[in-house]
Amino acid sequence: MREDKNFYLIDKSVLPEIFLKVMEVKKLLESKREKTVQDAVNRVGISRSAFYKYRDAIFPLYENTRGKTVTMATNLDDTKGVLSCVLNTIAEAGANILTINQNIPINGIAMVTIAIETDAMDSDLGELLDKLQKLHGVQSFHIIARE
């Protein structure tokens, strides 16, 4: 019998602490700051059984985009080199740029849509978005579609 799963977006501030700690353990293991589950759960302060009970029930929003096509929209300052910086940052993260669509700048702002493939990325999509939003000349950056 097939089990249907329902997924919800929930603000992490209302989650029970155990879920946040499970995410901490997962990040420690993924980043290789801790080598074993036992070391990671000891550092975070939960039991191994609690980690194993909840590890498949919580994941970062962007984790499920590995190997997917993600389309992002951005507003950039109409300044020489800004788009180039954005594209270089995406390439450095290991994403494959599929398409770039830039509209004619209006009032000094260029609207750009970029589609990328995420399967070869070195980091997760959330980290990439954080880097992109911090670039000089980037007004806004957000995901508009995922396949």
HELIX and SHEET records of a PDB file:
HELIX    1   1 LYS A   12  VAL A   14  5                                   3    
HELIX    2   2 GLU A   17  GLU A   30  1                                  14    
HELIX    3   3 VAL A   37  VAL A   44  1                                   8    
HELIX    4   4 ARG A   48  TYR A   54  1                                   7    
HELIX    5   5 GLU A   63  THR A   65  5                                   3    
HELIX    6   6 VAL A   82  GLU A   92  1                                  11    
HELIX    7   7 LEU A  125  LYS A  134  1                                  10    
SHEET    1   A 4 ASN A  96  GLN A 102  0                                        
SHEET    2   A 4 ILE A 109  GLU A 117 -1                                        
SHEET    3   A 4 THR A  69  ASP A  77 -1                                        
SHEET    4   A 4 VAL A 138  ARG A 146 -1                                        
END                                                                             
